[in-house]
């Protein structure tokens, strides 16, 4: 176990972590995002012409701050 920990900590500076996210416009201001195997939707406020069916981008941001 100590050897595994030592190998892990020695190679930390050479590691890379990459996340790929994609987003597409579904209708009006309704967006669908994808990160890895997860898919989510967000929508701009109702004033933009879309019903308030899912969270807004600000809601997602605030949830991220809480976690």
Secondary structure in CASP SS format (residue, H / E / C, confidence):
PFRMAT SS
TARGET T0000
AUTHOR 0000-0000-0000
METHOD secondary structure of the structure
MODEL  1
X C 1.00
X H 1.00
X H 1.00
X H 1.00
X H 1.00
X H 1.00
X H 1.00
X H 1.00
X H 1.00
X H 1.00
X C 1.00
X H 1.00
X H 1.00
X H 1.00
X C 1.00
X C 1.00
X C 1.00
X C 1.00
X C 1.00
X C 1.00
X E 1.00
X E 1.00
X E 1.00
X E 1.00
X E 1.00
X E 1.00
X E 1.00
X C 1.00
X C 1.00
X E 1.00
X E 1.00
X E 1.00
X E 1.00
X E 1.00
X E 1.00
X C 1.00
X C 1.00
X E 1.00
X E 1.00
X E 1.00
X E 1.00
X E 1.00
X E 1.00
X C 1.00
X C 1.00
X H 1.00
X H 1.00
X H 1.00
X C 1.00
X C 1.00
X C 1.00
X C 1.00
X C 1.00
X C 1.00
X C 1.00
X C 1.00
X H 1.00
X H 1.00
X H 1.00
X H 1.00
X H 1.00
X H 1.00
X H 1.00
X H 1.00
X H 1.00
X H 1.00
X C 1.00
END
